Amino acid sequence: MPVPAGDPRQTDVEFALEPAASGTRLVTDGGFAQLPDKWLEGSQGNVEGRRSELDELMEYLDAV
């Protein structure tokens, strides 16, 4: 469910690709740093989900 604009629970995550010696590096920025501590525990599921999706992306990219 979306939160209203300006609500501190609203999060933005930016993904960027950068050249690296071994290929390309995925860089992420943003997310939950601005949240009050009482909301951080609830955000852990989102963090784990992002990690899982990034792991799947890495597996896919390694296969192509």
C-alpha positions in Angstrom: 0.0 0.0 0.0 1.5 3.4 -1.0 2.2 5.9 1.7 1.4 9.6 1.3 4.1 11.9 -0.2 6.4 13.2 2.5 5.7 10.3 4.8 9.0 9.2 6.3 8.2 5.5 5.5 8.3 6.3 1.8 11.5 4.8 0.4 13.3 5.2 -2.9 16.1 2.9 -4.1 18.3 3.7 -7.0 20.3 1.0 -8.9 23.3 2.0 -11.0 25.8 0.0 -13.0 29.5 1.0 -12.9 32.4 -0.4 -14.9 34.7 -2.6 -12.8 37.9 -4.5 -13.5 36.0 -7.8 -13.5 33.0 -6.5 -15.5 30.2 -4.4 -14.1 29.3 -3.6 -10.5 25.8 -3.0 -9.3 25.5 -0.1 -6.9 22.4 0.6 -4.8 21.6 3.8 -2.9 18.7 4.9 -0.8 16.1 2.9 1.1 15.6 2.8 4.8 18.3 5.0 6.3 15.8 7.8 7.1 13.3 5.6 8.9 12.9 5.9 12.7 14.3 2.8 14.6 10.8 1.6 15.4 10.1 1.0 11.7 13.4 -0.6 10.8 12.5 -4.0 12.0 9.5 -4.1 9.6 11.7 -3.0 6.7 14.0 -6.0 7.2 11.7 -8.2 5.0 12.1 -5.7 2.2 15.9 -5.7 2.5 16.0 -9.5 2.4 13.7 -9.5 -0.6 16.0 -7.1 -2.4 19.0 -9.2 -1.6 17.2 -12.3 -2.9 16.2 -10.5 -6.2 19.8 -9.2 -6.7 21.2 -12.8 -6.1 18.8 -14.1 -8.8 19.9 -11.3 -11.1 23.6 -12.1 -10.6 22.9 -15.8 -11.3 21.1 -14.8 -14.5 23.8 -12.5 -15.6 26.5 -15.1 -14.9 24.6 -17.6 -17.1 24.3 -15.3 -20.2 
